[in-house]
Amino acid sequence: MKLFTQKDAETFIHSGAREFALTPGTILTPGAKDAFSEARVRVVTSTGSSSPAPASPVSGGTNRIEALFNSPEAQQVKLDICEIGRRLWQREFVDGNGGNISYRIGPNEVLCTPTLVSKGFIKPEMICMVDLEGNQIAGSSKRTSEITTHLALYKGNATAKAVVHAHPVHATAFAIAGIEPPACLIPEYEVFVGRAPLAPYKTPGSREMAEIIQPLAAQHQSILMGNHGVICWGSSVEDAHWKMEITDAYCRTLLLAMPLKGNATIPDNEVGKLIELRNKLGMPDPRSGLKPVELCEIDPWEVLRGKASSCGCKTGATGDSSGTDPDDKTVQQITDQIYRALGGK
């Protein structure tokens, strides 16, 4: 039997061909099937008749687990995890043994980093594999203690293929301050992240943390974890890492902008165009379908200067809008003006 891996499929896709002839004795890995499906490449048998992608090369029992864990796709993912771990460590997104990375390689199987190991020095042989309930089913190293939070994201969104959790300093600063980064300021953030909601603090790796994170996965790819860090999911390990980079770069820029006396924002109608672009790229956004005036009802600069508790962005899908009511704010301003006119201080 010959395995046709995700990497092989990507090379084939880049050739521009729209049909793949599956020859006898060749088996597509799950990653290859996903790549062909996303690229709309038709898989046909050697006789020319359309054929669904064959079953996974392994089936049932311990042999299946071992074969999957040692498959060419798994070997490549292990290398990818080590590379992303190195990048996280080099950018100081993690310290000590902090942070963790995972990848859903099967319908019920997830590769993940080990516990108590610096992400800058992970080796492929250290990678573990667990089922969707967190039970370790392969690997000699002990799996990360926070895997249940990763699994909550996979359960909350079937399209999530990889998860990266880290403690990037700037985004974590917002997380410990209890502030969701306000929107309507930088286009790239609107397109590639959209919103990074703030989940309240729960013990890392606990069932309570998983219960809070899971429902957020349907609409958000980057989530701030109160007093803890950031967790992101994506279509690959690198994609999840990109979401992490963009989130922290945005928060860093906001922290630098806080002392400045600026007030420029992206116009509401332009934010709507960015959300449309985000939807075309296949990324979820709870603000889809909202009217321009509803996209950011409170000035983000007021959030940055401590005059409002959140950006006030309505979510539409979940209804978890927050922040000061604009009408209440207007009433307060008028009241203050009247008081000063009457001689008050």
Secondary structure by P-SEA (a helix, b strand, c coil): cccccaaaaaaaaaacccbbbbcccccccaaaaaaaaaabbbbbcccccccccccccccccaaaaaaaaacaaaaaaaaaaaaaaaaaaaacccccccccccccccccbbbbbbccccccccccccbbbbcccccccccccccccaaaaaaaaaaacccccbbbbbbccaaaaaaaacccccccccccccccccccccccccccccaaaaaaaaaacccccbbbcccbbbbbbcccaaaaaaaaaaaaaaaaaaaaaccccccccccaaaaaaaaaaaaaaccccccccccccccccccaaaaaaccccccccccccccccccccaaaaaaaaaaaaaaaaaccc
